Amino acid sequence: MKKTAGRNLIIFILCALVLLWPAGTAKTAYGETGDSFPAENEEPFPAETRGYFPADNEADVLTQQTEVTGITTIYKAKKGTILTDVITLSPALGRTVELQRYDKILAQWQTMAEFSSEDTQTSQVAITYPPEWYEKTWSQWRIYLPEEEITDPDEPEVVTGMLSSFESSAINITATQIKDLSLYGKGAVILCVDTGEMLYEKSAKKKLYNASTTKIMSAIVAIERKSMSSRVRISKKVTRTPYRELFMKRKDRFYLRDMLYAMLITSSNDASVAVAEKVGGSVKGFAKLMNKRAKSLGCVKTHFVNPHGLHSQKHYSCAYDLALMTKQAIKYSTFLKAVAKKSYKFKNTKKTRKYTVRTGNSLLGKYQGVIGGKTGYTGPAGYCFVSIFKYQGKTYITVTLGSKTGSKRWTDTKRMLSYIKTYCK
């Protein structure tokens, strides 16, 4: 009787446990992996899994990192130059290397050319840039390889590994001489101040007489060495300067700023001598300072003997050097304010005499973006002009030397400014 009661109690407890067990959570393990089939109320396995899930400790598919070395990242070349590079790719395995250019309008990379690697672990790939690199002055490129799968040769549907994608850092190309401008001047140059690059050259380092563009260097030396509020005494030598504009009186006094403005705006030769004597003690002493400063700026074909540019066989420069000088000069607000003025009025320190000077820059206020410049002319030098031009956030300097007429120097300058607007975007 007791045994029967005991058996009944055990059966009762077992039945209770079965009834209380949560519905839908039962799973049946199989094999050594510990994975299971779904309970009756769960979703069936996706067809592609074939009812099998890998164990937690099963190794992932191996991804090999793509390495590309030997990439040249900076180019500067004339239009028509064949740009090439040789890169080393690993793993190669016959992969395709894409050469992409960044499209600023679409704001995306576009594949411009493709090159095949050898079916080996490591391969050298010869890259040749397509002609599109010289459509604009600046362009950005990159080397790109997409991610690829490695499959079993016998079972192509089985992925045995992966090759990672690769994106190189930007490859920057500067194209120069994109178009022949047929300039009249003997020497010319376009300089981008922001990048320091000469974008167009015509006999840029040819030694030429440069007339009153000399006064750019005169201004640099004066601004760097003296306060603009200092006073300048007019000497006998100043009053006898050839081709003078102001006809100042001997022993009269002016502020250095007014002399500098007169020198840069109306190209006053007598004001130039006054500045030279104040800053350098004499014209000869000032010329030494000018030559020393020109050399420090990297000028290669420049020598000065006076502060104004009146002709001397020992006084010369070149378009390249004048661009470097102007690049330095525009760092000073005093210089920029002066060359940006169409006219300027001032008096001697006693306020007994009035003077008005007017610019010879025909483009100032008439050609959008031109914020200043310096003219020059002598018989041997011809007509010269240096312009300062702002366009799309960048500053450019153009130089033309040795035109036969005044109108031709303006034509040369406009052609160079048009070049900037067309290609420097």
Secondary structure, DSSP 4 states (H G I P E B T S, - for coil): -HHHHHHHHHHHHHHHHHHHSPTT----B-TTT--BPPPTTSPPPPGGGTT----TTSPPPEEEPPEEE----EEEEETT---EEEEEEES-TTPEEEEEEEETTTTEEEEEEEEEPPSSSSEEEEEE--GGGGSSSEEEEEEEE--EEEE-SS-TTSEEEEE--EEPPPEEEEEE--S----SSSEEEEEETTTTEEEEEESTT--B--GGGGHHHHHHHHHHHS-TTSEEEPPHHHHT-TT-SS-PPTT-EEEHHHHHHHHHHS--HHHHHHHHHHHHSSHHHHHHHHHHHHHHTT-SS-B-SSSS----TT-BB-HHHHHHHHHHHTTSHHHHHHHT-SEEEEE-TTS--EEEEE---TTTTTSTTEEEEEEEEETTTEEEEEEEEEETTEEEEEEEEEESSHHHHHHHHHHHHHHHHHH--
